[in-house]
Amino acid sequence: MAIGEREVLDLDELLAGSWRLLLQTAARDPHEIDELIHATIGPVIDADVSSSADLVPTLRTYYAHEARTNATAATIHAHRHTISYRLGRIAELIGHDPQTPGGQSQLTLGLPALALRHATSATTT
């Protein structure tokens, strides 16, 4: 999935957990969502836009496959070393390692915020 593509958001998922918090935040102040994206995965998005590095799609796939490098590689048809390189590049860009719990908490909040921004921008344009 490219950076600007809309994700399919499940209604039950939107009403629970961090999604609910993100929706409430977006309803109060949409700019807060942009700030969250910028603070968590902004540099990764910038790298994808400037160099077509496929970091955001790799990260989405990595977390969708329970942070397993081999499963991610098989899904996106890349070598596992390529996935490891991309994860290392993400860590360099944001200062959080996507393979550690701390890094995962940052990134797994930024990715849904990005999906929410895309979903809301698609409905308002």
Secondary structure as GFF3:
##gff-version 3
##sequence-region A 1 125
A	DSSP	alpha_helix	11	14	.	.	.	ID=ss1
A	DSSP	alpha_helix	17	28	.	.	.	ID=ss2
A	DSSP	alpha_helix	30	40	.	.	.	ID=ss3
A	DSSP	alpha_helix	42	51	.	.	.	ID=ss4
A	DSSP	alpha_helix	55	64	.	.	.	ID=ss5
A	DSSP	alpha_helix	69	76	.	.	.	ID=ss6
A	DSSP	alpha_helix	80	94	.	.	.	ID=ss7
A	DSSP	alpha_helix	101	124	.	.	.	ID=ss8
###
